[in-house]
Amino acid sequence: MEDKGRSKTEVFRQLKIFKKKDMTHLSGKILGSMCTCPHPIGLKAYHMFLESNLGDPGLFKGTKTMEKEVISLLGDLLGKQDIYGHIITGGTEANIMAMRSARNFAMEKNPKIKDPEIIVPKSAHFSFKKAADMLCLNIIEAQLDNEYKVDVNSIKELLSKNTVAVVAVAGTTELGKIDPVEEISHICYGNNIYLHVDAAFGGYSIPFLTEMGYEFPKFDFGLRGVCSITIDPHKMGLAPIPTGGILFREKKYLEAMSVETPYLTEDRQSTLVGTRTGASTAATWALIKYLGREGYKTVSDQCMKITKLLYNGIIESGFEVVTEPQLNIIAFKSKKVSVDELAYKLENLGWAVSKSSYPRAIRVIVMPHIKEEHVKVFIEDLNSLDL
């Protein structure tokens, strides 16, 4: 650290230099991210509440009230208005919280469990590996079917006396697939096992698309076996980063992981982090109120229409689509070169794509910042590769 501070002009001059090195979602070149351009209304609300700390909610009663309303609104979207939870940093924190709750709840009921296990699909997000490492859980991977959704029979075979949670996904990270949650819910409810649904990606679009006539399987609290759901407002919800959500069917699941906080304004705390910005809550509240169901229907529908345009363009360009998209994610590959070589060629043309691991393919997420004109240029570039 320098002894004497620099001028404001100099500080911001150098910040602009750093900023120029960053890609922007607005450019339409970022095709491999589940984040997007935050909505201006959310940004303004976020800025208004930068001072608020929901880790000490007694000092910020307005923000705390707003969080309760947001959780209720998200619960209503996902099948149960009378719900509990928090607005947090993102899907990783939410999934870790869910596994922590499941472990504590199961082991409190049954102290004989010495080696707790969680059953997750092979397609599960890597955050569950973090959860297992942090919480001393054994991860048991369930196999996928030929549509890259979790195989229900595999889950049945893997259940044991040490199973503390089963995970299903509504919008897998790599392919956007929705697991057969209704069947899994029956299994978990019948065996009194905690079921968590990771809907970090699909939670903000499946309900709206369903209302518009798209057909999707059930995945939410309307299924009695679902104990918790992850939903990320900073994905399809258009909120600023970091904004995630964790919802619990019953208060007992929050209480299972709460700890005493003697010097704060509330006696107990259940989130992983202590200091927790209220700005994310404000942004989520503002966007829900501003956009409403109609606004989010428009956003989701537009992404699906552009996904269809991209899907057709990829096929017409001679590339192989791994599976027909269920949500706004497409994975494809070349019949002539490796996935790594194809990614390299696309990156040289300025496109930021990502690669799925299973199956190995180029992965494109059609987020709200991807417009029709961007897709047309991308397809032109695919054709120019002559692969």
N, C-alpha and C positions, 0 to 999 in steps of 0.2 A: 504494500500500500504506500502511495506517495505521501510525503509530509504535507504538502499543500494541494488542496483540491483543484481540479481543472474548472474552467468556465463552463457554463451551461451550453454555450454554443459549441465548444470543443467536444464535450461529452456526446451531444446529439449528432455531431458530425461523424464521430467514430461509430456510433450506434447505427447510423445509416449505412456505413460500410459493411458492418456485420449483416444487416438486414438484406442487403443486395445479394448476399451469398445464399440466402434461403430461397427455396422454391415457394410458390404461392398456389393455393387451391384455385384462386380466381383465374389463373392461367389456363386451367383445364388440362394441364399436363400431369397432374398427380392422379394416377389411375389405380394405385395400389394401397390407398389409405381408407380406413373407415371413418376418418374425421373429415370435416368439410368447412366451408366458410361459415363462421358464426353469423347469425342474423343480427342486423344493426340494433334491433330492439333488445335482444339479449345482451349485447355488448354494453348498451347504455345502462341497463339494469345492473349488470355485473359491476360496472364502474361505481355506481351509486352505493354499493354495499361492500366495498373493498375493506372497510374497517371492521366489519362484523365478524365475530368469532363464535361459531356454533359449538365450539368445544367448551365454552362458558356461557351457556344460553341465557342465564338469568340477567346478564348484562345487555342482551340483545333480544328482548322479548318480542319485538315486531318481527324480526327475522325468524325466530323460533316458531311463531304462529304461522308464518308463511310456509315454513318447511312442513309443518303438520298438514297444511292445506294441499301442498304439492304432493305429498305422499298419498293423501286421500284421492286426489285427482288421478294420479298414476295408478292407484289401486282400482279405481273405477274403470279406467281404461283396460285393466288386466283382470277384470272379472270379480273384484271384491273391494268395495269402497272402504269398509271398516278394516283398515290395514295398518301395519306398523313398519317403520323403516327410517332411512336417512338419505339425504343427498350427499354424496361423497366424491372421491376423485375419479372413479371410473370402474370399468368392469373387473379389473384385477382385484381392487380392494373389496368390491362387492362379493366376488366369488370366494375370496379368503374369509370374509366375514361369515358367509353362509356355511362354509366348511367348519369354521370354528364353532358356530352355533350348533351345527349338527353333531359334531364330536362331543361337545360339552353336554348337550342334552341327552345323547344316547348313553354316555358313560355315567351320567348322574343317575339315570334310570337303571343301568345295569353295570355296577362296579366291576363285574367279572371280565368285562372287555379289557384285554391287556394290549392287543395289537389292532387298533381300530383301522378299518379299511374304507376307502371310498371307491365306488365303481363309476368310472367315467368313460364316455365313448372314446374311441381312438381319435375322433375328430375334435375332442375337447380342446379348449384354449389352454395355452401353456401356463396360465395363472393357477391352474389346479396343481401343477407341479410345484409352484411356489408355495401354495397352501399346504401341500403334503410335507414339504421340507420344513416349513415353519412350525407346523402343528404336529409333527411326528405321526403322520398318517401314511398308510401303505396305499399306493395307487394301484388299482386293478383295472386294466383296460378292456372294455367290451368291444367286440368286433363290429364292423359295419356291414350292411347289406350291399347289394349290387347297385343301389342308388346313393350310396355313401351316407346313409342314415344309420343310427345305431340299431344293431340286431337285438330285438327284444329277447329272443331265446338265449343269446349270449349273456344278457343281464341275469336271466333266471338261473343259468348254470353257475354264475359267479357269486350269487348271494351266499353269505355265510353268517355264522354267529357273530363275526367281527365287523359286519357291514354296518357302518354308521350313517352312510348317505349314498344315494344314487344321484347322478347328474344326467340331465338331458339338455339338449341345446335347441333353441328356436332361432335359427339363423347361424349356422356354423361359420366360423371365421374364414375358412378357406373356400367353401363352396356355397354358403348361404342356405344349407339344407335344414329342414325342420324335422327333428326326431319324432317318432310316434309317441308323444308324451301321454296321450290318453291311455294307451296300453300300459305304459310304464307306471302311470299313476295308480292303476288298478293293482298292479303288483306291489307297489310300495305301501299303498294304503292297507292292503290285505296282510302284509307282513309287518306293519307298524314301523316302516323305515322312512327316514327323512328323504324327501325328493326335492332337489333344487333344480330350477330351470334357468339356464344361462340364456337370457333373451337380450343380451347387451346390444346386439345388432337388430334383431327382428322385433323387439318389443315396441319400438316406436313406429313400425310400419304395418305389421301384420294386422293389428286391430282395425286400422283405417282402411287398408286394402280389402279386408273382409267385408266391411260395411259397404264398399263399392261393388261388391259382387265377385271379387277374386276368391278362389277356393283354397283354404288352408286348413290343416288339421288343428284341433284344439290344443292349447299349450299352457293356459293360464290358471288363475285361481278358481275358475269355473270347474276345474277338476279337483275333487276333494283331497287327492293325495299330494298336491303341490304345496310345499311348505314355504318356499321362498323363490323369488325371481330377481334376477339382475336385469336392469334396464339402463341404457346409457343415453341421457339427453344430449351429450356432445357428439353423438353419431347422427342418426336420422332426426333427432330432436332439434338440431341446429343451434344448440347452446355452446358457449365458449368452453374451451379446454381449461381446467379439468372439471367435468361435470358427469358424475355417475349416479346410479341409484340402486339401493338394495331394499327390497320389500319383503316383509314377513307376514304370513297368514295370521299368526297369533303373537301376542306380546311375550309369551313365555320363551319364544326363540331369541328375542333380544335379551331378555333377562338371563338366559343361560350363559351369556358371555359378558355380562356387565361387571364392572369393577368399581370399587369405592373411589370417589374423588373428593376427599375431605376438605380441600382448600378452595374448591370451585363452588359456583352458585347452585349446582345440582349435585345430589349425593352420589350418583352413579353414572357411568359412561360405558357405552357398548361399542362405539366405533373403534377402529384400529388406531387412527390418529387422534391426538389430543386436540391441538389447535386445528380448527376446521373452518374454512372460509364460508361465510353466508352468501357470498357473491354468486356462487353457482346456483344456490337455491333461488335467489332473486331473479337470475336470468331464466331459469326453468319456469318459474311462476309467470313471469312477464310474457314468455313465448307461448305458453299454454293459453293464457288469457287473450293474447293478441291474435294468434293464428287460429285457435279453436279447432274443432274437428274438421271443418271445411278446409282450412288452410293446410293442415297436415295431410288430408286426403289428396289435395292437389300436389303437394311435394312428393308423396309416395307414388302416386299414379304416374307423375311425370318421370320419375326414376325408372319405373317399370317399362314405360313406353320407350325410353331411350335404351334400356337394356335389350328390349326386343329388336330395336334397330341395330344395335351393336352385334347381337347374336346372329342376325341374318347376314350382316356384312362380313363377319368372320368366316362363316360357312361359305359364302359366295367367293371369298378370297382364297379358298382352298385349304383353310386350316381346320383342324379337328377340335370341336368343342367336346370337352370331357363328359359333360352331362347337361341336360336342358336346365337352365336356371330356374330355381324356385322363387328366389328373391332377386335383388339387383346385384348379383355377383356372377361373373362368367369366368370359367377356367378353360383355357384352350392351349393347343400345342401344334407344332409343325410336323408334317409327315416326313420332312427331309433333314432337319437339323435338331440338335438337342434343345431342351428348354433353356439351358444356360446360354447357349449361343443366340437363341432367339431373343432372350432378355437383353443380352449385350447389344444386339443390333437395334432394338427398340430404344434402349437408353442412349445410344449414340444419336438417335433422332430426337432426343429431348424428352422422351416419355418415362415417367417414373412408375414402373410396373412392379409387382411383387410376384413371388413364386410360391405356389402351394407345395406342401411336402407330400401329401397323400390325397390324390395322386399327384405326381410331379407335373406341374403345368404353369403357364402364365396366368396370373390371377388379376382380374380387373373388377373393381367395385364402382358401380355407377352411382356415386353420391350426388347430392343436389348441385354441386358445383360443376358437374359434367353436363354440358349442353349438347344439343344436336350437332352444332357446328364443330365441336371438339371431336365427337365420334366420327363425323365424316372425314375429318383430317386424319384421324387415327387409321381408319379403314384405307384411305389413300396411301398412307405410309406402309401398311401391311402389304398392299398390292405392289408397292414399289420394291419390296424385298424379294419378290419373285421366288418365294419358297413353296 
